[in-house]
Amino acid sequence: MNKNIEVKTSQQSYRAIVGEEIFEEQIKEISDSFQGDINFLLVDENVEKHHSDIIDRAFEATEKKFFLMSVPEGEKSKSISFWKTCVEFLLENGVRRNTPVFVMGGGVTGDVGGFAAASALRGVPLIHIPTTVLAMVDSSIGGKTGVNHSTGKNLIGAFYQPKKVVADIAFLDSLPRNEWTNGLSEILKYGAIERADIFDRATFFLEDDISNISHDQLINLIADCIQIKADIVEKDEFEGNIRAYLNFGHTFAHALEKACGYQSISHGEAVYLGMLAAIDLSNRVGANLKPDKLLKYRSLYRYRVSKDQLSLDDLMNHMKFDKKRTNQHIRFVLLKEWQSPILKEVASEKLIHQAWQTALQEI
């Protein structure tokens, strides 16, 4: 079963296809659609290690010259220096305006590889091949690319839309269990801001053996999450208003990641705690939400950092560098009720501290 979603933007409209064992045919079809004689691939090192045979076979079938660059795992690759390395790799090997650049991996690879494609020659064709749940449902869709800066996460980058997104769930077979949980956080986000049924449809993540889940069920859930994001991006491509709803929990999360040096907490783990903090803050400014819908999944999150290692003052300082901040007060995505997000500036640091304390109790 394959699912196709159209993502409409001012730059271009493109297709996101979700299916199983579609990688090889899609690589050939996409490559044939470009007249040049070169293909580039930026690929996560773990994906290359586990799937080198199918990668080599797919690109050899295009009968074009093939340049591959491996991207080291982890947030350390989302740096200005590694972005520069990616751009040099493209330019030194003869990338042209009509040369497709395939970017294959999770969110880190997609962000830095996408930014390299956006920058080289002021933009070359980008094709996202997300290989994690998180990248499939979120980071590969909508055109955000970029790298981190010492003062905060994702502070340097560009909006740059891909030509196509190919999400082949066969690549999830080699994914560690904690990476499934990272992706779950973004799925639960869609449940919180848009569709209540997602909370129940995601319960297969609680299975002891994730490999036994229904593939059709997984494809449908991924496709529905992509559709939610595509609809929001169509209405607000450059995050002037409602696209910020997709950042539910992320203002807290990015501060947590920075405080942990992007090492001892993953993005998905941070987003989960960030959503709990956002729910608590929502309640302190007038909502009446029970966090049960999220806490049902708490057992899946195994944190490598303790609350005693985190300073509220440091977390608050990191939040003040968040790129979503517009004025002197921090702007949050909160909920009036489930599936009813709002943007709200919160002046009271006491309320934000209390929200942090509530969330950190779950570590």
C-alpha positions as CSV (number, residue, x, y, z in Angstrom):
1,M,0.0,0.0,0.0
2,N,1.3,3.4,-1.0
3,K,-0.1,6.8,0.1
4,N,0.5,10.0,-1.8
5,I,0.2,13.5,-0.2
6,E,0.5,16.7,-2.1
7,V,2.3,19.5,-0.3
8,K,1.5,22.9,-1.7
9,T,3.8,25.9,-1.2
10,S,4.6,29.2,-2.9
11,Q,7.9,27.8,-4.0
12,Q,6.5,24.7,-5.6
13,S,4.1,21.8,-5.0
14,Y,5.6,18.4,-4.4
15,R,4.6,14.9,-3.5
16,A,5.3,12.9,-0.4
17,I,4.9,9.2,-0.9
18,V,4.7,6.8,1.9
19,G,4.9,3.0,1.3
20,E,7.0,-0.1,1.8
21,E,9.9,-1.2,-0.4
22,I,9.4,1.7,-2.8
23,F,13.0,3.1,-2.5
24,E,14.6,1.6,-5.6
25,E,11.8,2.4,-8.0
26,Q,11.5,5.9,-6.7
27,I,15.3,6.6,-7.0
28,K,15.2,5.5,-10.7
29,E,12.0,7.5,-11.4
30,I,13.4,10.6,-9.8
31,S,16.8,10.3,-11.4
32,D,15.3,9.8,-14.8
33,S,13.3,13.0,-14.4
34,F,16.6,15.1,-14.4
35,Q,18.6,15.4,-17.6
36,G,22.1,15.6,-16.0
37,D,24.5,12.7,-15.6
38,I,25.2,12.9,-11.9
39,N,23.4,12.0,-8.7
40,F,24.5,13.1,-5.2
41,L,23.6,11.3,-1.9
42,L,24.1,12.7,1.6
43,V,23.3,9.7,3.9
44,D,23.4,9.1,7.6
45,E,26.3,6.9,8.5
46,N,24.1,4.3,10.3
47,V,21.7,4.1,7.3
48,E,24.6,3.6,5.0
49,K,26.0,0.8,7.3
50,H,22.7,-1.1,7.5
51,H,21.4,-0.5,3.9
52,S,24.5,-0.1,1.7
53,D,23.4,-2.9,-0.6
54,I,20.1,-1.5,-1.5
55,I,21.5,2.0,-1.8
56,D,24.3,0.9,-4.2
57,R,21.8,-1.1,-6.2
58,A,19.3,1.7,-6.5
59,F,21.8,4.3,-7.7
60,E,23.7,2.0,-10.0
61,A,20.4,1.3,-11.7
62,T,20.2,4.9,-12.7
63,E,23.3,4.5,-14.9
64,K,24.6,7.9,-13.7
65,K,27.7,8.9,-11.9
66,F,27.1,8.7,-8.2
67,F,28.7,10.7,-5.4
68,L,28.1,9.7,-1.8
69,M,28.9,11.5,1.4
70,S,28.3,10.0,4.8
71,V,26.9,12.2,7.6
72,P,28.0,11.4,11.2
73,E,25.1,10.7,13.5
74,G,24.0,13.2,16.2
75,E,23.4,16.9,16.6
76,K,27.1,17.5,16.2
77,S,26.6,17.3,12.4
78,K,24.1,20.2,12.5
79,S,26.9,22.7,12.7
80,I,28.2,25.5,10.5
81,S,31.5,23.6,9.9
82,F,29.8,20.4,8.7
83,W,27.3,22.3,6.6
84,K,30.4,23.9,4.9
85,T,31.8,20.4,4.4
86,C,28.6,19.3,2.6
87,V,28.6,22.4,0.3
88,E,32.2,21.8,-0.6
89,F,31.4,18.2,-1.4
90,L,28.7,19.2,-3.8
91,L,30.7,22.0,-5.5
92,E,34.0,20.1,-5.7
93,N,32.3,17.2,-7.4
94,G,30.5,19.3,-10.1
95,V,27.0,19.9,-8.8
96,R,24.9,21.8,-11.3
97,R,21.6,23.6,-11.1
98,N,19.8,20.5,-12.5
99,T,21.7,17.9,-10.4
100,P,19.5,16.1,-7.8
101,V,20.8,15.9,-4.3
102,F,19.2,13.0,-2.3
103,V,19.3,13.5,1.4
104,M,18.8,10.2,3.3
105,G,18.5,9.8,7.1
106,G,16.8,11.3,10.1
107,G,16.2,14.9,11.1
108,V,19.8,15.9,11.5
109,T,20.8,14.7,8.1
110,G,17.7,16.2,6.5
111,D,18.3,19.6,8.1
112,V,22.0,20.0,7.3
113,G,21.7,18.3,3.9
114,G,18.7,20.3,3.0
115,F,20.5,23.5,3.9
116,A,23.5,22.5,1.8
117,A,21.2,21.9,-1.2
118,A,19.6,25.3,-0.6
119,S,22.9,27.0,-0.4
120,A,25.0,25.5,-3.3
121,L,24.5,27.5,-6.5
122,R,21.7,29.3,-4.6
123,G,19.7,26.1,-4.7
124,V,19.9,22.7,-6.3
125,P,17.1,20.0,-6.5
126,L,16.5,18.4,-3.1
127,I,14.9,15.0,-2.5
128,H,14.3,13.9,1.0
129,I,14.5,10.2,1.9
130,P,13.5,10.1,5.6
131,T,14.5,6.9,7.3
132,T,13.2,7.6,10.9
133,V,9.7,7.9,12.1
134,L,10.4,11.5,13.3
135,A,11.8,12.6,9.9
136,M,8.9,10.9,8.0
137,V,6.1,12.6,10.0
138,D,7.8,15.9,10.6
139,S,11.2,17.2,9.7
140,S,11.2,16.2,6.0
141,I,8.0,18.0,5.3
142,G,7.6,21.8,4.9
143,G,10.9,23.1,3.8
144,K,12.7,24.0,7.0
145,T,16.5,23.4,6.7
146,G,19.3,24.6,8.9
147,V,22.0,24.1,11.5
148,N,22.5,25.0,15.2
149,H,24.5,27.9,16.6
150,S,26.2,28.1,20.0
151,T,23.4,30.2,21.3
152,G,20.6,27.9,20.3
153,K,19.0,25.3,18.0
154,N,18.1,25.8,14.3
155,L,19.2,29.5,14.4
156,I,20.8,29.4,10.9
157,G,19.0,28.1,7.9
158,A,16.5,28.6,5.1
159,F,13.0,27.7,4.0
160,Y,13.8,25.4,1.0
161,Q,11.2,23.0,-0.4
162,P,12.2,19.6,-1.7
163,K,11.2,18.2,-5.1
164,K,9.9,15.1,-3.5
165,V,9.8,13.2,-0.2
166,V,10.0,9.4,-0.3
167,A,9.2,7.7,3.0
168,D,9.9,3.9,2.8
169,I,8.9,2.2,6.0
170,A,11.3,-0.7,5.1
171,F,14.1,1.4,6.5
172,L,12.5,1.5,9.9
173,D,13.3,-2.2,10.4
174,S,16.9,-1.3,11.4
175,L,15.7,1.6,13.7
176,P,16.5,1.2,17.4
177,R,13.5,1.2,19.7
178,N,14.4,4.6,21.2
179,E,14.2,6.1,17.7
180,W,10.7,4.9,17.3
181,T,9.9,6.6,20.6
182,N,11.5,9.8,19.3
183,G,9.2,9.8,16.4
184,L,6.2,9.1,18.6
185,S,6.6,12.5,20.3
186,E,6.0,14.3,17.0
187,I,3.0,12.0,16.3
188,L,1.5,12.8,19.7
189,K,2.0,16.5,18.9
190,Y,-0.3,16.2,16.0
191,G,-2.9,14.5,18.3
192,A,-2.6,17.4,20.7
193,I,-3.0,20.3,18.2
194,E,-5.2,18.7,15.5
195,R,-6.6,15.2,15.6
196,A,-7.8,13.5,18.8
197,D,-7.9,10.0,17.2
198,I,-4.1,10.0,16.8
199,F,-3.7,9.4,20.5
200,D,-5.5,6.0,20.2
201,R,-4.1,5.1,16.8
202,A,-0.6,5.4,18.1
203,T,-1.1,2.8,20.8
204,F,0.8,0.2,18.8
205,F,4.0,2.0,19.9
206,L,3.3,0.4,23.3
207,E,3.7,-3.1,21.9
208,D,6.7,-5.1,23.3
209,D,7.8,-6.1,19.8
210,I,7.4,-3.1,17.5
211,S,8.2,-5.3,14.5
212,N,4.8,-7.1,14.8
213,I,2.8,-3.9,14.1
214,S,0.5,-3.6,11.1
215,H,2.4,-2.0,8.2
216,D,-0.7,-0.6,6.7
217,Q,-1.6,0.9,10.0
218,L,1.8,2.5,10.3
219,I,1.7,3.8,6.7
220,N,-1.7,5.4,7.3
221,L,-0.7,7.1,10.5
222,I,2.5,8.5,8.9
223,A,0.5,9.7,5.9
224,D,-2.1,11.4,8.1
225,C,0.6,13.2,10.1
226,I,2.2,14.4,6.9
227,Q,-1.3,15.6,5.6
228,I,-1.8,17.6,8.8
229,K,1.6,19.3,8.4
230,A,1.0,19.8,4.7
231,D,-2.3,21.6,5.3
232,I,-0.8,23.9,7.9
233,V,2.3,24.7,5.7
234,E,0.0,25.5,2.8
235,K,-1.8,28.1,4.9
236,D,1.4,29.5,6.5
237,E,4.6,28.5,4.7
238,F,7.0,30.9,6.5
239,E,5.6,30.5,10.0
240,G,4.0,33.9,10.3
241,N,1.1,32.6,12.3
242,I,-0.5,29.1,12.5
243,R,2.6,27.1,11.4
244,A,4.0,27.9,14.8
245,Y,1.4,25.5,16.2
246,L,3.7,22.7,14.9
247,N,6.1,23.9,17.6
248,F,3.9,22.8,20.4
249,G,6.3,21.8,23.3
250,H,9.3,22.8,21.3
251,T,10.2,26.0,23.1
252,F,10.7,24.0,26.2
253,A,12.3,21.1,24.3
254,H,14.9,23.2,22.5
255,A,16.0,24.7,25.9
256,L,16.3,21.2,27.3
257,E,18.4,20.0,24.4
258,K,20.8,23.0,24.7
259,A,21.1,22.5,28.5
260,C,22.1,18.9,27.9
261,G,24.6,19.8,25.2
262,Y,22.6,17.9,22.6
263,Q,24.0,14.7,24.1
264,S,22.1,13.3,27.0
265,I,18.6,13.9,25.7
266,S,17.2,13.3,22.2
267,H,14.9,15.7,20.4
268,G,11.9,13.4,20.8
269,E,12.6,12.9,24.5
270,A,12.8,16.7,24.9
271,V,9.6,17.3,22.9
272,Y,7.7,14.8,25.1
273,L,8.7,16.7,28.3
274,G,8.2,20.0,26.5
275,M,4.6,19.0,25.7
276,L,4.0,18.1,29.3
277,A,5.4,21.5,30.4
278,A,3.2,23.3,27.8
279,I,0.1,21.5,29.0
280,D,0.9,22.6,32.6
281,L,1.5,26.2,31.5
282,S,-1.7,26.1,29.5
283,N,-3.6,25.1,32.7
284,R,-1.9,27.9,34.7
285,V,-3.2,30.5,32.2
286,G,-6.7,29.3,32.0
287,A,-7.1,25.8,30.4
288,N,-8.3,22.7,32.1
289,L,-6.4,19.8,30.5
290,K,-5.6,16.4,31.9
291,P,-2.2,15.1,30.6
292,D,-3.4,11.5,30.6
293,K,-3.4,11.3,26.8
294,L,0.4,11.8,26.9
295,L,1.2,10.1,30.2
296,K,-0.2,6.9,28.7
297,Y,3.1,6.7,26.8
298,R,5.5,7.7,29.6
299,S,6.9,4.2,30.1
300,L,8.5,4.3,26.6
301,Y,10.8,7.3,27.6
302,R,14.0,6.4,29.4
303,Y,15.9,9.5,30.3
304,R,19.7,9.6,30.7
305,V,19.6,12.9,32.6
306,S,18.2,13.6,36.1
307,K,16.3,16.7,37.1
308,D,19.1,17.4,39.7
309,Q,21.5,18.0,36.7
310,L,19.3,20.7,35.3
311,S,19.1,24.3,36.4
312,L,15.9,26.3,36.0
313,D,17.9,29.5,35.6
314,D,19.9,27.9,32.7
315,L,16.7,26.6,31.1
316,M,15.1,30.0,31.3
317,N,18.2,31.6,29.8
318,H,18.2,29.2,26.9
319,M,14.5,29.8,26.2
320,K,15.2,33.5,25.8
321,F,17.4,32.7,22.8
322,D,14.7,30.7,21.1
323,K,14.1,32.0,17.5
324,K,10.4,32.0,18.1
325,R,10.7,34.8,20.6
326,T,9.5,38.1,19.2
327,N,9.3,40.6,22.1
328,Q,10.7,40.8,25.6
329,H,8.4,37.9,26.7
330,I,8.6,34.3,25.6
331,R,6.0,33.2,23.1
332,F,4.6,29.7,23.6
333,V,2.2,27.4,21.7
334,L,-0.4,26.5,24.3
335,L,-3.8,24.8,24.3
336,K,-7.1,26.3,25.1
337,E,-8.3,22.7,25.0
338,W,-7.2,19.6,23.2
339,Q,-6.9,20.3,19.4
340,S,-7.3,24.0,20.0
341,P,-3.8,25.6,20.0
342,I,-3.0,29.3,20.6
343,L,0.1,31.5,20.5
344,K,0.6,33.3,23.8
345,E,3.3,35.4,25.3
346,V,3.8,34.6,29.0
347,A,5.2,37.4,31.2
348,S,5.3,35.5,34.5
349,E,8.6,33.7,34.9
350,K,7.0,32.1,38.0
351,L,4.4,30.3,35.9
352,I,7.1,29.1,33.5
353,H,9.2,27.8,36.4
354,Q,6.2,25.9,37.7
355,A,5.6,24.4,34.3
356,W,9.2,23.3,34.2
357,Q,9.1,21.8,37.6
358,T,6.0,19.8,36.7
359,A,7.5,18.4,33.6
360,L,10.9,17.6,35.1
361,Q,9.1,15.4,37.7
362,E,8.7,12.9,34.9
363,I,12.5,12.4,34.4
